[in-house]
Amino acid sequence: MTWKVERVPQRPLRRGDDDRLVLPLRPTRVGDQAADTELTLTPAEAEHLHAALCRALDGHPAPPSGPECRQSIQTSSATARIVGRVDA
């Protein structure tokens, strides 16, 4: 049995009434009808997922259509540089 999970077109990530983040998803078993559902994450769970995705993407260039946060702040530790120091 093979499954495919995609984001639901035209339904963006949103914040629910309980301050959780809600991501509409469409799991489909190959050969069957698609059924929409939602992945609901607490802010802490969303932060952990965000960090895991950043680590997984590190070292890969952002595509031109990538979001601003990926293009402007992603830096590999190999390319990071110190811009200033604070003397104690």
N, C-alpha and C positions, 0 to 999 in steps of 0.2 A: 504494500500500500504506500503510495507516494503522495505527499502533501506539498502544496505551494501556498505561501502566505505573502500577500501583497497589501500595500496601503490602499484604502478605498479612495478611488478618484473623486475629486470635488468635495472631500470631507477632511478638513485640516485637523491637526492636533488642537485640542482645546482644553481649557481648565474647567473641571466639573464643579458642581456646587460645594463639594466638600474639600476644595482646594487641591484635589488630585488631578493629574494630567491624564487625559483620555485620548488614546490613539486608535482611530477606526482602522480595523484590519479585515481582510477578506481571505480566510483560509479556504482552500479548495483541494479536495481529494481528486486526483487525476481521474477524469471520466465522470465526475459527479457535479451537481449544481454547486455554485458558490454560496456561502452563507456569511453575511457580515456579522462581525462581533467587535468588541473593543478591548484593548489592553489598557488597564487602569493602573497608574503608578503614583505612589506618594512622591512628594518632592525629593525625598532622600533616595528613593529607588530610581527616579529619573536622573538624579545627579550621578549615581553609580553607573547607570547605563550610558550616560553622556561620557563619563571618564573612560569606560571600557571601549566605546566607539572611537574616542580620540586616540587612545593607545593603539587600537587596531589600524587606524588610518595614518598614524605617524609615519613619515617618510614617503608617503604617496602624495604627489602633487594634487592640489584641489582642482577640480574641473572648472572651466570658465563659468559654468552655471551654478557652482557651489555657493552655499550661503556665506554671507559676510563674515560670520564668526570663524568659519573654516579658513577663509582666505587671509584674514588679517592677523589672527593670533596663533595659528598653528606653526610651531617651530620645532624642529627636531633638536634634541640636545646637542647633536653634532654641529648644528649651525647657530646655536644660541650664543650671544655675546653679552658681556657686561657693559652697560652704558654709563654707569657711574657707581661710586662707592660712598658709603657713609662711614666716616671715621668715628670710632667710639671713644 
